């Protein structure tokens, strides 16, 4: 059966003659399956087809036929047939787990794997059991549950050692080594990598050896032992050249070029990087092309060949988009561990306690403001509930009155009473509506008090504008800024919803951002987003909700004038030479979503005269124009490139006039927030 290896997938290149033979064999098996009448024969044929076919959509079709057929034969009175069918049914479950994991349904995948394990233990299928343990270990590893991952990896290793499956043993050792590498325990990782390498040398598995050598080289590179790293990368390259593993060759050349770059041997670095890019282009694999282009842009920058560096940057962006938007994303993105962060947090706890007093007054003031807003909004909610219940009571009273009047046939008095009651209802509704509007208006004052101070932003970016236009009285969009430890932070955020629910979320997120920077002393934008996401999941996502925000967070180091940023779903827009560039972003929200990997830390390289724009989706999503269509992001980006050279006040006026003309008589669909900065 098809047992996936999640850590390293070995790809064997076979000859053309063997491929033709395999094709004929598959055609023959399909023909026999169509005419076969015996279920036991069909079971064997389906198994061979699944093992022989590499295309996912094809073997999945045969696996879906295998499951019901095996389940049917499991009920056979013939014990041999029933036992064989159970083995095949366990394989079917294992394959379903593989499919569901690829689709991102981790819960269902684990359920299928555990059901497969139960049957494999019953029928004593040790080979299948080892694969299932390995698969479950991979899922726990990808979800950050290191203890369970290690437990299942070791269970798989124990079985493979018992049945003398040397290739499987080497694979399990490599998986365990990778687990320790991710937790930062390099010595244990090296120990397992070396054990796996010795076994692969013993069975002459050159493909596996090349990956073991690459993993060992990566450890030495992390330890900054560049000579050792280069030696192992070169050994890996030699093996890959012997077996003509072109994708592996591209990786090795890129790794070797990177070591030469770190050793300041630019000619050798350039030679290997160009060779890697050439092979990667021939293969058409975006990940290989991206690795080579990233290295080349660093080399060209150091050689001051800026035009070539720019070409490599554009190529890298193209490949990153391809990787993120294709099926490769499902197979390459893994959940990054929080282990190092938690360890550093414990170490820094003593130092942080000394700083708590310094920030306690400011944090307490924020908490008082947040509490006041929450109380006001709760009052609004309570008034709404009271109003709803009161209306229901009045409706019931109307029904009673109407029934009484029908009995005595007094239609005239019913009409009069209805008029009186309607007027009372209207008065009550108008009274409570006024109270609700007054409360929300007061909440607006509190929300605006928490937005970024204009003088603070102006002290860092003198030439800037803020275009803030809520859809309702209060807003789900907000902009936030603070200065701390000689660093300036600026964020533009779009919370789930708008109006009162959106305002709730904006207040929570402002509080969590302040907490991350001022209380927890977190400095990097990606780690700040990680903290806010964790706090949101702890506080508002326990019932399965996915409330959060799309956001951009800049950090400017005031001592070095360097800028880093992180972006969740919304991308910063750079205007350079009157052309716009959409900068990289992470395609996930700050909150509970399909993925919970760590956010990426990006560097921002700006030139004098460049314009930088941070915005939410409200402007681009506005319906309008002659055909009542959306304005769209591309039109907005091109428009920003046109007005970038104007002064900030003129840009603000142009944006507002264009928006009002586009919207016309249509309603505003969402909150709007745009910040423009000229450097």
N, C-alpha and C positions, 0 to 999 in steps of 0.2 A: 504493500500500500504506500501512498504518498505521505511520508513522514517529514515535515518541514524542519530544517535546521535554521533557527532564527538568528544565531550569532554570526556564523560565517557560512555562506552558501558556496559550495565548491562547484565550479563550472568546468566541465571537461569537454575539450574540443575533440571531435571525432572526424574521421575521414569521410570524404564524399561517398565512397563506396558503401561504408557502413550506414550512412544516412539513407541512401537509396534502399538498402536492405531493410532498414527500420520502417521506411514508408510502406514498402510492400507488405511487411509483417502486420502493420497496423490496418492496412486495407483488408488483409486476409481475416484478421480478428473481427473487424466490423461486419464482414460478410457472414462469418460463422455465427456471430451474435444474432443476426437477423433471421437466420433459418433454424437456430437451435431451439429445441422444444423442452429439453430437460433443464430444470431450474438450477441444478448443481453445476451443469456445464456453463450456463449463463453467468453464474457466480464467479467461476474461475476466469472466464473471458473478460468480464467487467474488471476484475482485479488486474489482469495483464494490461488492459487498455489504460487504466488509471496510472499504473506504474510507468507506462511507455510514453504518455502524452505530456508535453510540457506546457501547452497553451491552457491557461487557467479556465477560460470559459468553456473549453471542450471537456477537460477531465472532470470539471464540476458537474456537467450534465450526466456523465457516466456514474459519478459518485452518488448523485441523487437517485439513480436507478438501483445502485448497489444496496443502499440502506433498506428500502422496503423489502427487496428480495431476500436479503440476509435475515431480516426480522421474521419473514414468513417461514424460512427454513429452520429457524431456531425452535419452532414449535413441532418439528418433525419427531416422530416416535423413534426414529433411527438415531441412536446416541452419537454415532460418528458424524453423521450429517449435521446434527444439532450443534455439536462442539465446533466443527469447522465453520458453520454459519456464525457462531458467536464471535470467533476471531475476526471474520470479515465485518461483522457489525461494529466491533470495537474500532476497526480501521476506518469505517465510515464515520463514526463519531469523532475520531481524531482529525479526519479531513475536514469535517464540519467546523471543528474548533479552529483549524487553520484559516478557513474561509471567513468565519465571523471576526477573527482577530484582524485580518486584513481590512475588513469593512469598518473596523473601529469599535465593534460591539464586544468589549472585553468581558463583560459579565456572562454573555451567552457562550463565548469561547471557553471560559473557565468551566462552565457547566458541562459543555460537551467533553472537554478533556477529562474532567473528573468521572463522568459516566464511562468514558473509554477505559480509564484506569481501573475502575471497579470490575469491568468485564475481563480485562487483561489479567488482573490478579486471579480471577476465578478460573480462567482457562490456562493460566501459567504461560502467557505469551511474554517472555522476558524481553525480547527485542522491541516489541511494540510498547511495552511498559517503560523501557528506557527512553524511547522517543517521547512518550507522553509526559513523563517526569521532566524531561528537558524543556518541552514546550510550555508547561505550566511555570517552570522556573523562569523562563524568558518573560512571560507576562508579568509575574510578580516583580521581576527586575525592572521592567519598563514602567511599572506603576510606583516604583520607589520603595517597595516592601522588600528590603535587602535580606532580612532574616529568612523569610519564606523562600525567596529566590535561591539563597544559598542552600537551604534544606532540600529543595527539589533538584537542584543541580547535583548535589552530593548523592542523592538517592539514585539519579540516573548514572552517575559515575560508578557507584557501587555495583549496580547490575551489569554494566558494561565490562567492568573488571572481572566479574564472576563468570561471564560467558566468553571472555577473552576477545571482545570486540575492540581491537586495538585502535581502529580509526575512530570509533565512537568514544573511546577513552580519551584520545587526543582532543576531540571536539569538546568534551565535558571539561577537561583541564583548561582549555582555552577560554570557555565561557566563565569558569570560576575566576580565572586570572583577570578577565575583563571586568568582572564585578568588583574585585579588589582595586583595580586601576581606577575605576570610577569613584571609589570612596577615598582615594588618595593614598592607599597603602601600597606603594610601589614595590616594596621588598617582597610581599606576598604575591603580588601580580607577576613579578619576574620569576619567582619560584615556580608557579604553575605554568607560565609560558615556556620556561626551559624544559619542564617535564613533558609537555605536549610536543615540543620540538624534537626531543630525543626519540619519542615513539614514532613520530612521522619520518624521522631519518631511518629508523629500524625497518619500517614497512615501505620505504622508498616512495613516500607520498610527497612528491615535489611541490604540488600545488599547496598542500597544507603547510609544508615547510616554509614556503615563501610568505604565507600569512603570519606564521609564528615569528619569523625573522623580522617582519614589518612591525608586529606588536612589540617585540623586544626593543627594536630601534626607537619606537615612539616613547617607550619608558625612559631610555637613556636621553632622548631629546628633552623630555620634560625635566629631567635632572640636570640639564645643561652639560651633559657629558657628550659633547658634539662628535668627538673622534669615534667613540664607541657607537653612537647612533649612526654615523656615516658608514661604518664597517658593516653593520647589520642590514642597513638599507641596500648597500651594494651587493651583499650576498643574496638578498631577496630578489633584486633585479636580475642577477645572473640566472637564478632558477627560473624566473618567469620568461626570460629570453629562451631558455632551453625548451620550455613547453609551449612557447609562442602564446603566452597569456597577454594579449595586447592591452586589455584594460588594466591588469596588474602592472604591466610595464609602464603605462602612463602614470599610475600612482607612484611607483618607485622613483621614476625620473623627477617627479614633482617633489617627493620627499628629499631626494639627494640635492636637488637645486636649492631647496629651503635651507638645508644644512650649510651649503656653500655660501648662501646669502648671509646666514648668521656668522660665518667665519670671515665675512667681507671679501670672499673670492668671487668677484662679480662676473668675470668672464665664464668661469665654470658654472656658476649659478644660472647665467643667461643661457648657456649651451644646453643644460639639462631641462630648463623650463621650456625652451622653444621646442625641444624634442618631445616633451610631454604634451604640449599643446598640439603639435602636428598629429600625433597618434590619437589624441582625444577627438580632434576634428574629424579624423577618418572614421572613428567609431560612432561619432555623433552622440556621445554620452555627456549630458549637460554638467553632471557633477565633476567629471574629470576636467572638462573645459574650464569650469569655474575655478577649480583648484589651481590650474596652470595660469589662468589669467590673473588671479589674485597675486601669485608670486611674481609674475612679470611686471605688474603695475608697481610693486615695491622696488623691483630692480631698476626699472626705468626712472622712477622718481629719484632714486639714489644717484643714478647716472645723469640726472637733470634732463632727461629726454621726456619732457612733459607731454608732448603730443602723443607719443607712443603710450605713455602711461594712461592718458585719457582714453585712448582706444581700448586698452585693456579693462579700464573701469566700466566702459559701456558694455563690453563683451561680458564682464562678470555680472552686471545687472541683468542682462538678457538671460543668462544661464540660471541665475537665482530665480527669476520669474518662472522659467520653464520647470525648474525643480519643484517650486512651490505649487504650481498649477497642475502638474501631471500626476500620474499614479505613483511616481517615484516618491512623492511626499509620504504616502502611507507606509512605504517600506523603509524609509530612511530616518524619519523624525522619531526620536525617542524622548521619553520623559527624563529631563535632567534632574539629578539628585539634589536635595536640599542639605545633604550631609555637611558639606564644607561651611555653608552659611550658618547652620545650627552650631557647629563647632566654634566658629569665630564669634558667634553671638555669646556663647558661654564665656569665652576668654575675655571678651570686652565688657562683660557684665559689671565687674568691679569698677572699671574706669567709668562706665556709664552712670553708675550710682552717684559718683562724685559730681557729675554734671546735671543730675536730676533737679537739684535745688535751683540751678541757674535758669532752667526753663519752666519750672513748676508754675510760676505766676502766669506766664503766657498760656500754658496748657489749660490751667484752671479757668482763665478768662474765656478761652475757646469753648470749654465744656459748658460754661454757664450760658454762652450765646446759643450753643447747639441745643442745650436743654430747654431754653426759652422758646426757641423755634419749634421744637418737638411738642412742647406743651400747647403752643398756639395752634399747631396743626391738629393735635389731638382734640382740642376744643372744637375745631372746625368739623372734624369727623363726628364727634359726639352730637353736635348740633344737627348734622346731616341725618344721623340715626334718629334723633328725636323728631326731626321734621318728617321723616319717612313714616315713623310710627304714628305721629299725630294725624297725618294724611290718611293712613289706613283706618284709624279710629273714626275720622269724619266720614270716610266712605261707608263704613259699616252703619253709622248713624243715618246717613242718607237712605241706605237700603231699608232700615227699619221704618223710617218716616214714610217712604214711598209705599211700603206694604200696608201701613195703617190707612193711608189716604185712599188707596185703591179699594179697601174694604168699605169705606163710607162714601165712595164716589165723589170725592171733593178734589177734582182736578185743578180747580183754580187755586186753592190753598197750597196744593203741592207745588205748583209753578212758583208761587210767591216764596214758599219756604226754600225751594231750590235756589232762587235768586239771592236770598239772604245768606244761605250757607255758602254759595259760591263767592260772595263778596267777602265773607269772613275768611274763607280759605285763601283768597287772593291776598288779603291783608296779612295773614299769618305767613304765607309764603314770601311776600315782599319783605316782611320784617326779618325773617330768618335769612333770606337771600342777602339783605343788606349786612347782617351780622357776619355772614360767611365772607362776603367781599371785603368787608373791613378787616377781618382777621387775616385773609390772604394778602391784602395790601400791606398790613403790618409785617407779615412774614417776608414780603418782598424787600422791605427796608432792611430787615435783618440779613437777608441773603446778599443784598448789594454791599452791606458792610463787610461781608466775608470775602468779597471778590478782591483780586489783586489791586494794591494801591497804585494809582497812576504815577505818582511821584517816584515810587520805588522803581517801576519799570523804566521811567524816563531817565533816571539817574544812570542806568546801565545802557539803555538803548535810546538815545535822544531822538533819533529819527524813527518814530514808530506810530502806529495807530491801532485802536481797538474798535471793531465794529460788532456791537453786542445788541441783539434784537430778539428778546424772548417772544415766543408765540402767545403765551398767556401772561398773567400777572407775574407769576414766578416761573423760573426756568430750570430745565434739566441740563442745559449747557452752562459751563462756568469757565472762567480763567483764573489762575492761581499763581502767585509768585511769592518768593521769600528769599532772604539772603542769610546764609549761615556758614560759619567757618571759612570765610573768604570765597564762598561759592554762591552763585546766583542761580535760582531755579525758576523756570517759567513753564506753565502747563496750560493747554487748551483741551477741554474734556467735554464729552457728550454722554450723559448718563442715560440709563434705560428710562424711557418715557419722557413726558414733559408735563407742565402744570404742577399740581401739588405732589403727585408721586415722583416726578422727576426732581422736584426741589428737595424732597426727602433724601433721594440718592445723592444729590450734589452736596448737601450738608454733610452726609456721612463720609463721602469721598474727600471733601476738603479736610475734615477732621483726621482721616487716615493718612493723608499726605503730610499734614503737620506732624502727626505722630511719628511717621517714618523718618522725617528729616530732623525735627527739633527734639523729639524724645528718644527715638531709637538711634539717632546719629548715623543713619544710612546715607551714603554719599552718592552711589551710582544710580542713574535713572532706572536701569533695568531691575536692580534690586529693590528700589522704591516701589515699582509696579508689582513685583513679586509680593512684597509685604502687604500692599493695599489689597491685592487679590485674595491673599490668605485671610485678611480681616473681613472682607466681604463674604467669603465662603463660610467663615465661622459665624457671622452675625445674621446674614440674610438669605443664605442658600441652603440651610439645613433641611427645608421642606422640599427641595428639588428645584427651586426657582433658579433662574440664571440671570439675576439682576447684576449690573456692573456698569462699565463705561468703556467707550472708545476714546483714546487719549494720545496726546503727544507731550513728552516731558523733556525740556532742554535743561542742561546743566553747563554753566559757564564758569570755568576756573578763573577767578579774577586775578590770580597771580601770574598765570601763564597765558591768559586769553584763549585757551583751548575750549572747544565746545563739544560735548557728547550729548546723545539723546537716545530715547527709546520711543517706539511708536506702536500703539495697539490699534490695528485696523485702519486708522487714519494716518496718511503719509504727509510729512512736511514737503513743501514745494519750494525749490530753489530757482530763482530767476538769475540766469547768467548770460550776458551778451544778448539780452532781450529774448531769450528762449527759456522755457520752463523745463525743469528736471524733477520728476517725481522720485524723491529719495526713498530708500528701503524702509520697510515696516514689517512687523509681525502680524500675520493674519489670524489674530485671536483677540478677544476682549480682555480688559482687566476685570476679571470676575469668573464665575463658573462657566465653562464652555466645553467644546468637544476636546480641546487640548489644554493641558496645564503645564506645558514645558516652561522653562525659564525664559523671560523676555531677553531680547538681544540688545547689547550695548553698541551703538553706532557712533563713529567719529564724524564730525562735520568740518569740512575744509572750505572756508569761505574766502572770497577775494573782495577787495575794496570795490564798492559799487554794486555788489550782489544784493538781491532782495530775498528775504526768507518769509514764507507765509505759513501760518498754522491755522487750520480751520476745521470745523465740524461739517456734517453733511447737510445742514439745513438750507444753505444757499443753493447748492447744486441740485437738491431734491425739490426745489420750488417749481410748481406747475405754473405755466404762463405762456406768453407769446401768442401768435395768431392761431396755433393749433393746440394750445393748452398742454404742452409737453414739459418734461423736466428740463431745467437749465443745463444739468450734467457737469461732471467734474472737469472734463477736457475743455469745455467752453469757458469754465471759470478760470482754469489754469492759463489758457491763452489770453483771456482778458486781463489777468494779473500781469502777464508779461508785457502787455500793451501799456498799462498805466504805471508800471514799476518806477519809471524815471520821474514821475510827478512827486511833489512834496506830499508828506503824509496826510495833511488836511485835505488836499485835492483828491488823493486816492480814496479817502473815506467818503467824500461827497460823490465821487464817480460811482463807487460801489453801491451806495444807497440809491442814487438816482436810477442806475441800471436795474437794480432789484425792483424798485417800485414800478418802473415802466414795464418790466417783464411780468410781474404779478398782476398788474391791472386791477380788476375787480374781484379776482379770486382770493380765497382765504389763504393766510400764511399756514403752511403745513407743518413746520417744525421750528424749534429754536435755532438761532443763527449766532455763530461766534467766529470772527476772523481777526487774527492779529497779524499785522504786516510790519517787518523790520527792515530798514535799509542800513547796510554796513559800509 
